[in-house]
């Protein structure tokens, strides 16, 4: 098993992330779990968006992920829906009132992809 940094093409953009597992062949398609390895602070790393967007893309030295807020639990875990995929992230601080169902954008420098078989 090897780990490494990869440039990834998804249905919602190009981005760079760490890969955990056997290095994939160029041009192959994989189902992956996306792990955001940062604790995201509301208002700094994570904001409710003014317009609806679904995106995963590089943004300078960070990765920007945009999607619809599905839930926010008592452990400060936010669930974001991008297309038909759920991404769960740990947050700090209070989300804006009425955030559930709205769109949000997060930025993180620490994204890891874990491949899995469907």
N, CA, C and O atoms as CSV, one atom per row, in Angstrom:
chain,resi,resn,atom,element,x,y,z
A,1,UNK,N,N,0.841,-1.175,0.000
A,1,UNK,CA,C,0.000,0.000,0.000
A,1,UNK,C,C,0.887,1.240,0.000
A,1,UNK,O,O,1.872,1.322,0.734
A,2,UNK,N,N,0.525,2.174,-0.818
A,2,UNK,CA,C,1.271,3.409,-0.848
A,2,UNK,C,C,0.352,4.590,-0.652
A,2,UNK,O,O,-0.857,4.502,-0.867
A,3,UNK,N,N,0.927,5.671,-0.252
A,3,UNK,CA,C,0.175,6.903,-0.092
A,3,UNK,C,C,0.837,7.951,-0.963
A,3,UNK,O,O,2.026,7.841,-1.262
A,4,UNK,N,N,0.108,8.941,-1.368
A,4,UNK,CA,C,0.698,10.000,-2.167
A,4,UNK,C,C,-0.299,11.093,-2.450
A,4,UNK,O,O,-1.483,10.993,-2.130
A,5,UNK,N,N,0.211,12.131,-3.056
A,5,UNK,CA,C,-0.620,13.281,-3.406
A,5,UNK,C,C,-1.008,13.132,-4.869
A,5,UNK,O,O,-0.161,12.842,-5.714
A,6,UNK,N,N,-2.307,13.335,-5.175
A,6,UNK,CA,C,-2.806,13.160,-6.530
A,6,UNK,C,C,-3.609,14.366,-6.978
A,6,UNK,O,O,-4.218,15.068,-6.170
A,7,UNK,N,N,-3.597,14.587,-8.273
A,7,UNK,CA,C,-4.506,15.552,-8.908
A,7,UNK,C,C,-5.713,14.746,-9.350
A,7,UNK,O,O,-5.566,13.753,-10.062
A,8,UNK,N,N,-6.903,15.158,-8.938
A,8,UNK,CA,C,-8.119,14.373,-9.127
A,8,UNK,C,C,-9.111,15.140,-9.998
A,8,UNK,O,O,-9.273,16.353,-9.862
A,9,UNK,N,N,-9.771,14.406,-10.893
A,9,UNK,CA,C,-10.871,14.973,-11.673
A,9,UNK,C,C,-12.156,14.349,-11.151
A,9,UNK,O,O,-12.289,13.126,-11.101
A,10,UNK,N,N,-13.098,15.197,-10.764
A,10,UNK,CA,C,-14.403,14.708,-10.320
A,10,UNK,C,C,-15.485,15.349,-11.183
A,10,UNK,O,O,-15.196,16.207,-12.017
A,11,UNK,N,N,-16.706,14.937,-10.984
A,11,UNK,CA,C,-17.822,15.537,-11.720
A,11,UNK,C,C,-17.983,17.013,-11.377
A,11,UNK,O,O,-18.655,17.748,-12.100
A,12,UNK,N,N,-17.370,17.450,-10.276
A,12,UNK,CA,C,-17.549,18.824,-9.813
A,12,UNK,C,C,-16.274,19.639,-9.795
A,12,UNK,O,O,-16.219,20.681,-9.142
A,13,UNK,N,N,-15.245,19.188,-10.498
A,13,UNK,CA,C,-14.039,19.987,-10.603
A,13,UNK,C,C,-12.773,19.181,-10.413
A,13,UNK,O,O,-12.809,17.984,-10.128
A,14,UNK,N,N,-11.652,19.864,-10.575
A,14,UNK,CA,C,-10.329,19.289,-10.375
A,14,UNK,C,C,-9.810,19.745,-9.017
A,14,UNK,O,O,-9.995,20.896,-8.622
A,15,UNK,N,N,-9.155,18.824,-8.307
A,15,UNK,CA,C,-8.581,19.196,-7.021
A,15,UNK,C,C,-7.415,18.273,-6.690
A,15,UNK,O,O,-7.234,17.232,-7.323
A,16,UNK,N,N,-6.634,18.662,-5.702
A,16,UNK,CA,C,-5.472,17.904,-5.253
A,16,UNK,C,C,-5.750,17.377,-3.853
A,16,UNK,O,O,-6.241,18.103,-2.989
A,17,UNK,N,N,-5.427,16.098,-3.639
A,17,UNK,CA,C,-5.691,15.488,-2.330
A,17,UNK,C,C,-4.681,14.389,-2.061
A,17,UNK,O,O,-4.025,13.892,-2.977
A,18,UNK,N,N,-4.565,14.016,-0.799
A,18,UNK,CA,C,-3.752,12.862,-0.429
A,18,UNK,C,C,-4.552,11.606,-0.740
A,18,UNK,O,O,-5.770,11.576,-0.564
A,19,UNK,N,N,-3.867,10.577,-1.201
A,19,UNK,CA,C,-4.485,9.295,-1.545
A,19,UNK,C,C,-4.005,8.267,-0.543
A,19,UNK,O,O,-2.804,8.152,-0.296
A,20,UNK,N,N,-4.926,7.523,0.034
A,20,UNK,CA,C,-4.578,6.487,0.995
A,20,UNK,C,C,-4.914,5.146,0.371
A,20,UNK,O,O,-6.085,4.802,0.211
A,21,UNK,N,N,-3.898,4.402,0.024
A,21,UNK,CA,C,-4.111,3.100,-0.603
A,21,UNK,C,C,-3.161,2.910,-1.762
A,21,UNK,O,O,-2.258,3.717,-1.985
A,22,UNK,N,N,-3.375,1.834,-2.497
A,22,UNK,CA,C,-2.540,1.534,-3.652
A,22,UNK,C,C,-2.739,2.612,-4.709
A,22,UNK,O,O,-3.868,2.980,-5.031
A,23,UNK,N,N,-1.633,3.112,-5.243
A,23,UNK,CA,C,-1.703,4.204,-6.208
A,23,UNK,C,C,-2.524,3.779,-7.420
A,23,UNK,O,O,-2.264,2.725,-8.001
A,24,UNK,N,N,-3.518,4.587,-7.811
A,24,UNK,CA,C,-4.354,4.233,-8.958
A,24,UNK,C,C,-3.630,4.493,-10.276
A,24,UNK,O,O,-2.715,5.314,-10.343
A,25,UNK,N,N,-4.046,3.794,-11.307
A,25,UNK,CA,C,-3.506,4.022,-12.643
A,25,UNK,C,C,-4.102,5.307,-13.203
A,25,UNK,O,O,-5.242,5.659,-12.899
A,26,UNK,N,N,-3.329,5.993,-14.015
A,26,UNK,CA,C,-3.771,7.230,-14.637
A,26,UNK,C,C,-5.032,6.989,-15.464
A,26,UNK,O,O,-5.089,6.046,-16.253
A,27,UNK,N,N,-6.030,7.833,-15.285
A,27,UNK,CA,C,-7.247,7.754,-16.075
A,27,UNK,C,C,-8.294,6.785,-15.567
A,27,UNK,O,O,-9.340,6.633,-16.199
A,28,UNK,N,N,-8.046,6.123,-14.441
A,28,UNK,CA,C,-9.029,5.176,-13.908
A,28,UNK,C,C,-10.016,5.896,-12.994
A,28,UNK,O,O,-9.730,6.969,-12.463
A,29,UNK,N,N,-11.171,5.286,-12.828
A,29,UNK,CA,C,-12.234,5.853,-12.007
A,29,UNK,C,C,-12.370,5.041,-10.724
A,29,UNK,O,O,-12.281,3.813,-10.746
A,30,UNK,N,N,-12.585,5.733,-9.606
A,30,UNK,CA,C,-12.686,5.065,-8.307
A,30,UNK,C,C,-13.773,5.699,-7.451
A,30,UNK,O,O,-14.006,6.906,-7.518
A,31,UNK,N,N,-14.430,4.882,-6.654
A,31,UNK,CA,C,-15.316,5.390,-5.612
A,31,UNK,C,C,-14.443,5.666,-4.399
A,31,UNK,O,O,-13.623,4.831,-4.017
A,32,UNK,N,N,-14.616,6.835,-3.793
A,32,UNK,CA,C,-13.764,7.214,-2.667
A,32,UNK,C,C,-14.587,7.827,-1.543
A,32,UNK,O,O,-15.660,8.392,-1.756
A,33,UNK,N,N,-14.047,7.695,-0.348
A,33,UNK,CA,C,-14.540,8.457,0.797
A,33,UNK,C,C,-13.650,9.681,0.898
A,33,UNK,O,O,-12.426,9.568,0.835
A,34,UNK,N,N,-14.251,10.843,1.052
A,34,UNK,CA,C,-13.496,12.086,1.196
A,34,UNK,C,C,-13.418,12.424,2.674
A,34,UNK,O,O,-14.438,12.557,3.350
A,35,UNK,N,N,-12.194,12.561,3.167
A,35,UNK,CA,C,-11.980,12.902,4.571
A,35,UNK,C,C,-11.370,14.297,4.651
A,35,UNK,O,O,-10.283,14.540,4.128
A,36,UNK,N,N,-12.068,15.198,5.299
A,36,UNK,CA,C,-11.553,16.541,5.558
A,36,UNK,C,C,-10.883,16.475,6.920
A,36,UNK,O,O,-11.551,16.319,7.943
A,37,UNK,N,N,-9.557,16.596,6.930
A,37,UNK,CA,C,-8.776,16.355,8.141
A,37,UNK,C,C,-8.559,17.592,9.004
A,37,UNK,O,O,-7.741,17.568,9.923
A,38,UNK,N,N,-9.268,18.654,8.723
A,38,UNK,CA,C,-9.167,19.881,9.514
A,38,UNK,C,C,-10.400,20.040,10.394
A,38,UNK,O,O,-11.482,19.558,10.057
A,39,UNK,N,N,-10.231,20.708,11.506
A,39,UNK,CA,C,-11.358,21.173,12.311
A,39,UNK,C,C,-11.718,22.541,11.735
A,39,UNK,O,O,-10.921,23.476,11.814
A,40,UNK,N,N,-12.911,22.663,11.157
A,40,UNK,CA,C,-13.285,23.869,10.425
A,40,UNK,C,C,-14.032,24.848,11.320
A,40,UNK,O,O,-14.974,24.480,12.021
A,41,UNK,N,N,-13.599,26.086,11.282
A,41,UNK,CA,C,-14.202,27.138,12.097
A,41,UNK,C,C,-15.239,27.894,11.263
A,41,UNK,O,O,-14.935,28.415,10.190
A,42,UNK,N,N,-16.479,27.942,11.785
A,42,UNK,CA,C,-17.536,28.698,11.121
A,42,UNK,C,C,-17.104,30.151,10.979
A,42,UNK,O,O,-16.590,30.748,11.925
A,43,UNK,N,N,-17.315,30.717,9.797
A,43,UNK,CA,C,-16.960,32.109,9.541
A,43,UNK,C,C,-15.558,32.286,9.011
A,43,UNK,O,O,-15.262,33.314,8.402
A,44,UNK,N,N,-14.680,31.316,9.222
A,44,UNK,CA,C,-13.316,31.390,8.703
A,44,UNK,C,C,-13.115,30.354,7.605
A,44,UNK,O,O,-12.810,30.711,6.467
A,45,UNK,N,N,-13.286,29.064,7.937
A,45,UNK,CA,C,-13.060,27.968,6.992
A,45,UNK,C,C,-14.354,27.496,6.343
A,45,UNK,O,O,-14.324,26.794,5.332
A,46,UNK,N,N,-15.454,27.866,6.903
A,46,UNK,CA,C,-16.762,27.346,6.507
A,46,UNK,C,C,-17.781,28.475,6.583
A,46,UNK,O,O,-17.935,29.125,7.617
A,47,UNK,N,N,-18.475,28.696,5.465
A,47,UNK,CA,C,-19.460,29.782,5.401
A,47,UNK,C,C,-20.698,29.327,4.649
A,47,UNK,O,O,-20.616,28.520,3.723
A,48,UNK,N,N,-21.835,29.849,5.054
A,48,UNK,CA,C,-23.054,29.652,4.277
A,48,UNK,C,C,-22.883,30.467,3.000
A,48,UNK,O,O,-22.460,31.623,3.038
A,49,UNK,N,N,-23.219,29.849,1.866
A,49,UNK,CA,C,-23.018,30.487,0.563
A,49,UNK,C,C,-24.211,31.361,0.185
A,49,UNK,O,O,-25.347,31.082,0.569
A,50,UNK,N,N,-23.939,32.414,-0.568
A,50,UNK,CA,C,-24.993,33.301,-1.052
A,50,UNK,C,C,-25.774,32.670,-2.201
A,50,UNK,O,O,-26.960,32.946,-2.382
A,51,UNK,N,N,-25.098,31.820,-2.977
A,51,UNK,CA,C,-25.744,31.171,-4.121
A,51,UNK,C,C,-25.533,29.666,-4.044
A,51,UNK,O,O,-24.511,29.214,-3.527
A,52,UNK,N,N,-26.487,28.878,-4.551
A,52,UNK,CA,C,-26.335,27.419,-4.547
A,52,UNK,C,C,-25.172,26.996,-5.443
A,52,UNK,O,O,-25.037,27.479,-6.568
A,53,UNK,N,N,-24.345,26.099,-4.941
A,53,UNK,CA,C,-23.226,25.588,-5.731
A,53,UNK,C,C,-22.857,24.200,-5.233
A,53,UNK,O,O,-22.939,23.906,-4.041
A,54,UNK,N,N,-22.450,23.358,-6.169
A,54,UNK,CA,C,-21.889,22.052,-5.834
A,54,UNK,C,C,-20.551,21.976,-6.547
A,54,UNK,O,O,-20.485,22.021,-7.776
A,55,UNK,N,N,-19.479,21.859,-5.762
A,55,UNK,CA,C,-18.151,21.962,-6.341
A,55,UNK,C,C,-17.126,21.323,-5.417
A,55,UNK,O,O,-17.260,21.356,-4.193
A,56,UNK,N,N,-16.108,20.745,-6.023
A,56,UNK,CA,C,-14.898,20.332,-5.314
A,56,UNK,C,C,-13.761,20.773,-6.218
A,56,UNK,O,O,-13.591,20.225,-7.307
A,57,UNK,N,N,-12.978,21.757,-5.783
A,57,UNK,CA,C,-11.963,22.333,-6.661
A,57,UNK,C,C,-10.814,22.918,-5.849
A,57,UNK,O,O,-10.976,23.297,-4.689
A,58,UNK,N,N,-9.642,22.983,-6.496
A,58,UNK,CA,C,-8.508,23.659,-5.880
A,58,UNK,C,C,-8.806,25.146,-5.769
A,58,UNK,O,O,-9.454,25.731,-6.636
A,59,UNK,N,N,-8.327,25.741,-4.699
A,59,UNK,CA,C,-8.475,27.170,-4.450
A,59,UNK,C,C,-7.178,27.625,-3.798
A,59,UNK,O,O,-7.036,27.586,-2.576
A,60,UNK,N,N,-6.231,28.060,-4.634
A,60,UNK,CA,C,-4.874,28.374,-4.205
A,60,UNK,C,C,-4.259,27.119,-3.587
A,60,UNK,O,O,-4.171,26.096,-4.266
A,61,UNK,N,N,-3.830,27.161,-2.322
A,61,UNK,CA,C,-3.206,25.982,-1.706
A,61,UNK,C,C,-4.207,25.167,-0.888
A,61,UNK,O,O,-3.817,24.330,-0.073
A,62,UNK,N,N,-5.487,25.414,-1.108
A,62,UNK,CA,C,-6.557,24.729,-0.375
A,62,UNK,C,C,-7.462,24.001,-1.365
A,62,UNK,O,O,-7.340,24.159,-2.580
A,63,UNK,N,N,-8.375,23.198,-0.811
A,63,UNK,CA,C,-9.447,22.613,-1.613
A,63,UNK,C,C,-10.747,23.245,-1.135
A,63,UNK,O,O,-11.000,23.351,0.065
A,64,UNK,N,N,-11.564,23.661,-2.094
A,64,UNK,CA,C,-12.860,24.270,-1.797
A,64,UNK,C,C,-13.951,23.247,-2.107
A,64,UNK,O,O,-13.992,22.690,-3.203
A,65,UNK,N,N,-14.832,23.004,-1.142
A,65,UNK,CA,C,-15.952,22.082,-1.320
A,65,UNK,C,C,-17.230,22.858,-1.036
A,65,UNK,O,O,-17.373,23.486,0.012
A,66,UNK,N,N,-18.158,22.803,-1.989
A,66,UNK,CA,C,-19.448,23.479,-1.832
A,66,UNK,C,C,-20.569,22.479,-2.023
A,66,UNK,O,O,-20.511,21.629,-2.912
A,67,UNK,N,N,-21.584,22.581,-1.190
A,67,UNK,CA,C,-22.736,21.698,-1.291
A,67,UNK,C,C,-23.835,22.153,-0.346
A,67,UNK,O,O,-23.730,23.195,0.301
A,68,UNK,N,N,-24.890,21.355,-0.278
A,68,UNK,CA,C,-26.045,21.701,0.565
A,68,UNK,C,C,-25.875,21.122,1.968
A,68,UNK,O,O,-25.477,19.968,2.121
A,69,UNK,N,N,-26.172,21.910,2.976
A,69,UNK,CA,C,-26.087,21.455,4.363
A,69,UNK,C,C,-27.268,20.533,4.638
A,69,UNK,O,O,-28.424,20.953,4.587
A,70,UNK,N,N,-26.965,19.274,4.931
A,70,UNK,CA,C,-27.992,18.276,5.226
A,70,UNK,C,C,-28.323,18.221,6.708
A,70,UNK,O,O,-29.486,18.105,7.095
A,71,UNK,N,N,-27.277,18.304,7.535
A,71,UNK,CA,C,-27.507,18.228,8.980
A,71,UNK,C,C,-26.321,18.817,9.727
A,71,UNK,O,O,-25.236,19.015,9.180
A,72,UNK,N,N,-26.575,19.085,10.991
A,72,UNK,CA,C,-25.552,19.569,11.911
A,72,UNK,C,C,-25.903,18.974,13.257
A,72,UNK,O,O,-26.948,19.297,13.822
A,73,UNK,N,N,-25.032,18.095,13.791
A,73,UNK,CA,C,-25.406,17.395,15.021
A,73,UNK,C,C,-24.801,18.030,16.268
A,73,UNK,O,O,-24.024,18.982,16.184
A,74,UNK,N,N,-25.168,17.491,17.414
A,74,UNK,CA,C,-24.743,18.054,18.695
A,74,UNK,C,C,-23.246,17.898,18.950
A,74,UNK,O,O,-22.704,18.542,19.848
A,75,UNK,N,N,-22.572,17.049,18.167
A,75,UNK,CA,C,-21.116,16.897,18.283
A,75,UNK,C,C,-20.382,17.832,17.333
A,75,UNK,O,O,-19.183,17.670,17.106
A,76,UNK,N,N,-21.093,18.812,16.774
A,76,UNK,CA,C,-20.526,19.795,15.844
A,76,UNK,C,C,-20.052,19.176,14.534
A,76,UNK,O,O,-19.112,19.676,13.916
A,77,UNK,N,N,-20.697,18.093,14.109
A,77,UNK,CA,C,-20.381,17.469,12.824
A,77,UNK,C,C,-21.410,17.937,11.801
A,77,UNK,O,O,-22.616,17.764,11.977
A,78,UNK,N,N,-20.901,18.528,10.739
A,78,UNK,CA,C,-21.718,19.018,9.644
A,78,UNK,C,C,-21.735,17.969,8.539
A,78,UNK,O,O,-20.692,17.408,8.200
A,79,UNK,N,N,-22.902,17.702,7.980
A,79,UNK,CA,C,-23.012,16.814,6.826
A,79,UNK,C,C,-23.402,17.660,5.632
A,79,UNK,O,O,-24.432,18.335,5.627
A,80,UNK,N,N,-22.543,17.606,4.612
A,80,UNK,CA,C,-22.713,18.388,3.396
A,80,UNK,C,C,-23.024,17.438,2.249
A,80,UNK,O,O,-22.349,16.420,2.097
A,81,UNK,N,N,-24.027,17.746,1.440
A,81,UNK,CA,C,-24.398,16.932,0.287
A,81,UNK,C,C,-23.847,17.579,-0.975
A,81,UNK,O,O,-24.182,18.716,-1.305
A,82,UNK,N,N,-22.988,16.826,-1.681
A,82,UNK,CA,C,-22.458,17.257,-2.971
A,82,UNK,C,C,-22.896,16.201,-3.969
A,82,UNK,O,O,-22.422,15.066,-3.923
A,83,UNK,N,N,-23.802,16.570,-4.875
A,83,UNK,CA,C,-24.453,15.640,-5.799
A,83,UNK,C,C,-25.184,14.604,-4.956
A,83,UNK,O,O,-26.118,14.948,-4.232
A,84,UNK,N,N,-24.772,13.336,-5.038
A,84,UNK,CA,C,-25.415,12.302,-4.210
A,84,UNK,C,C,-24.462,11.769,-3.152
A,84,UNK,O,O,-24.678,10.685,-2.610
A,85,UNK,N,N,-23.414,12.522,-2.855
A,85,UNK,CA,C,-22.410,12.094,-1.881
A,85,UNK,C,C,-22.466,12.962,-0.626
A,85,UNK,O,O,-22.595,14.184,-0.700
A,86,UNK,N,N,-22.368,12.307,0.516
A,86,UNK,CA,C,-22.344,13.014,1.794
A,86,UNK,C,C,-20.907,13.164,2.270
A,86,UNK,O,O,-20.133,12.207,2.236
A,87,UNK,N,N,-20.556,14.354,2.710
A,87,UNK,CA,C,-19.235,14.630,3.270
A,87,UNK,C,C,-19.463,15.153,4.680
A,87,UNK,O,O,-20.163,16.145,4.879
A,88,UNK,N,N,-18.867,14.477,5.656
A,88,UNK,CA,C,-19.019,14.872,7.054
A,88,UNK,C,C,-17.737,15.561,7.511
A,88,UNK,O,O,-16.635,15.066,7.273
A,89,UNK,N,N,-17.894,16.708,8.170
A,89,UNK,CA,C,-16.734,17.463,8.642
A,89,UNK,C,C,-16.956,17.916,10.079
A,89,UNK,O,O,-18.077,18.216,10.491
A,90,UNK,N,N,-15.860,17.958,10.826
A,90,UNK,CA,C,-15.910,18.456,12.198
A,90,UNK,C,C,-15.790,19.971,12.175
A,90,UNK,O,O,-14.954,20.531,11.467
A,91,UNK,N,N,-16.638,20.623,12.959
A,91,UNK,CA,C,-16.641,22.082,12.972
A,91,UNK,C,C,-16.470,22.614,14.386
A,91,UNK,O,O,-16.613,21.895,15.375
A,92,UNK,N,N,-16.160,23.889,14.440
A,92,UNK,CA,C,-16.053,24.589,15.719
A,92,UNK,C,C,-16.832,25.892,15.584
A,92,UNK,O,O,-16.771,26.552,14.547
A,93,UNK,N,N,-17.550,26.252,16.612
A,93,UNK,CA,C,-18.367,27.459,16.567
A,93,UNK,C,C,-19.801,27.114,16.203
A,93,UNK,O,O,-20.132,25.957,15.944
A,94,UNK,N,N,-20.631,28.120,16.188
A,94,UNK,CA,C,-22.052,27.919,15.913
A,94,UNK,C,C,-22.366,28.249,14.466
A,94,UNK,O,O,-21.924,29.274,13.947
A,95,UNK,N,N,-23.135,27.371,13.806
A,95,UNK,CA,C,-23.553,27.696,12.440
A,95,UNK,C,C,-24.591,28.815,12.477
A,95,UNK,O,O,-25.245,29.024,13.498
A,96,UNK,N,N,-24.741,29.528,11.374
A,96,UNK,CA,C,-25.785,30.556,11.328
A,96,UNK,C,C,-27.166,29.932,11.513
A,96,UNK,O,O,-27.386,28.785,11.123
A,97,UNK,N,N,-28.081,30.667,12.097
A,97,UNK,CA,C,-29.453,30.185,12.251
A,97,UNK,C,C,-30.046,29.888,10.879
A,97,UNK,O,O,-29.848,30.644,9.928
A,98,UNK,N,N,-30.773,28.781,10.790
A,98,UNK,CA,C,-31.416,28.414,9.533
A,98,UNK,C,C,-30.472,27.875,8.483
A,98,UNK,O,O,-30.791,27.915,7.295
A,99,UNK,N,N,-29.309,27.367,8.889
A,99,UNK,CA,C,-28.314,26.893,7.923
A,99,UNK,C,C,-28.718,25.588,7.239
A,99,UNK,O,O,-28.353,25.365,6.084
A,100,UNK,N,N,-29.462,24.724,7.928
A,100,UNK,CA,C,-29.860,23.439,7.352
A,100,UNK,C,C,-30.672,23.694,6.080
A,100,UNK,O,O,-31.613,24.487,6.077
A,101,UNK,N,N,-30.289,23.008,5.002
A,101,UNK,CA,C,-30.971,23.164,3.723
A,101,UNK,C,C,-30.373,24.232,2.829
A,101,UNK,O,O,-30.682,24.290,1.638
A,102,UNK,N,N,-29.516,25.083,3.392
A,102,UNK,CA,C,-28.832,26.105,2.594
A,102,UNK,C,C,-27.524,25.530,2.072
A,102,UNK,O,O,-27.124,24.428,2.448
A,103,UNK,N,N,-26.875,26.271,1.218
A,103,UNK,CA,C,-25.595,25.837,0.667
A,103,UNK,C,C,-24.454,26.453,1.462
A,103,UNK,O,O,-24.579,27.545,2.015
A,104,UNK,N,N,-23.341,25.731,1.508
A,104,UNK,CA,C,-22.168,26.200,2.237
A,104,UNK,C,C,-20.921,25.887,1.432
A,104,UNK,O,O,-20.912,25.005,0.574
A,105,UNK,N,N,-19.875,26.630,1.730
A,105,UNK,CA,C,-18.568,26.402,1.121
A,105,UNK,C,C,-17.548,26.284,2.233
A,105,UNK,O,O,-17.522,27.092,3.160
A,106,UNK,N,N,-16.703,25.262,2.129
A,106,UNK,CA,C,-15.611,25.087,3.082
A,106,UNK,C,C,-14.294,25.091,2.329
A,106,UNK,O,O,-14.236,24.792,1.137
A,107,UNK,N,N,-13.244,25.435,3.049
A,107,UNK,CA,C,-11.880,25.386,2.500
A,107,UNK,C,C,-11.005,24.636,3.488
A,107,UNK,O,O,-11.027,24.898,4.690
A,108,UNK,N,N,-10.226,23.686,2.948
A,108,UNK,CA,C,-9.333,22.886,3.785
A,108,UNK,C,C,-8.067,22.553,3.009
A,108,UNK,O,O,-8.106,22.338,1.797
A,109,UNK,N,N,-6.950,22.513,3.715
A,109,UNK,CA,C,-5.681,22.115,3.102
A,109,UNK,C,C,-5.442,20.623,3.254
A,109,UNK,O,O,-4.523,20.078,2.644
A,110,UNK,N,N,-6.259,19.956,4.061
A,110,UNK,CA,C,-5.999,18.556,4.398
A,110,UNK,C,C,-7.163,17.670,3.971
A,110,UNK,O,O,-8.060,17.380,4.763
A,111,UNK,N,N,-7.139,17.244,2.711
A,111,UNK,CA,C,-8.154,16.353,2.164
A,111,UNK,C,C,-7.486,15.017,1.851
A,111,UNK,O,O,-6.456,14.978,1.178
A,112,UNK,N,N,-8.070,13.928,2.337
A,112,UNK,CA,C,-7.560,12.587,2.044
A,112,UNK,C,C,-8.665,11.775,1.387
A,112,UNK,O,O,-9.825,11.839,1.795
A,113,UNK,N,N,-8.296,11.014,0.371
A,113,UNK,CA,C,-9.233,10.135,-0.328
A,113,UNK,C,C,-8.932,8.690,0.032
A,113,UNK,O,O,-7.780,8.257,0.000
A,114,UNK,N,N,-9.981,7.948,0.374
A,114,UNK,CA,C,-9.872,6.532,0.703
A,114,UNK,C,C,-10.708,5.752,-0.306
A,114,UNK,O,O,-11.935,5.853,-0.287
A,115,UNK,N,N,-10.070,4.971,-1.194
A,115,UNK,CA,C,-10.848,4.214,-2.176
A,115,UNK,C,C,-11.595,3.062,-1.516
A,115,UNK,O,O,-11.149,2.502,-0.515
A,116,UNK,N,N,-12.744,2.722,-2.100
A,116,UNK,CA,C,-13.498,1.560,-1.633
A,116,UNK,C,C,-14.211,0.935,-2.822
A,116,UNK,O,O,-14.435,1.590,-3.840
A,117,UNK,N,N,-14.565,-0.337,-2.683
A,117,UNK,CA,C,-15.288,-1.052,-3.730
A,117,UNK,C,C,-16.775,-0.895,-3.513
A,117,UNK,O,O,-17.268,-0.983,-2.388
A,118,UNK,N,N,-17.481,-0.661,-4.600
A,118,UNK,CA,C,-18.939,-0.501,-4.526
A,118,UNK,C,C,-19.598,-1.850,-4.695
A,118,UNK,O,O,-20.825,-1.945,-4.666
